[in-house]
Amino acid sequence: MPNTGQILIADDADSLLLPVTDMLRLEGYECNYVPDTNTVIEILKCIKFNLLIADINTVGSRELETIKELSDYTNELSIILIADVPLSEAQIQSMKPLVTACLRKPLSFEELLKYVRCSIKGKLIGT
């Protein structure tokens, strides 16, 4: 199967995204799952990913500083955020160009997959 992209999935204790990890693997993506922000930062210092899918609670919402910090570790990274409540337009604009989408729970896998494909297109490592 061709390389379709490397995805890092970060989720808090509710593990909503754990099944998504397996479904994306079936679509041909290489996926790594981590439970917290500190792990995300440490992994991104060492390994390049095309996409981070994260529950907004996992990456933290303190002015979304964690999102801005991620840009220090990778230029090729796109981010899809999953949120319980909608973010304001100002919050979304402050995170661009890193954040390519912010999806609401409950999550539709088909909608997520559409954004995954768009986010990764043209950002494959080694192509």
Phi, psi and omega in degrees: 000136182292158177292116180256357176131156179253127184238133172254127181245123181242127184219148178278196188298340183283348174054031178302325186271355179300313177296329178298323178304312180294320180294321178292325175298320178296336176277357176102005180273145172274120185235136171240139183246132177226153187265356186201166183297316181302320178294320178302309182299314181298317180294317182293338175291335187249328189234138178272134175235155175277327190213140170245125172251122186219140169290132183302330178292331180286315183278347175092143182245012178294086185056017179054034180299326181300320180299314181295325179295328181299330181295342176289340187256342181203141175265338186270000189274132167252156181229134169246122179260145176245128186228151174284324183234154180292145174273153178289158178300323179296319178297315181296315180298325181291341182261353180286149007270359182300310183277116182265342178199151173229110185257150181262148171281148357290144188274133173264123181298321180298318179293316178301314182300322177300315180288327176299311181299316180293321183291324185274333183309123180084000181241017181294132179287130177084011178248000000 
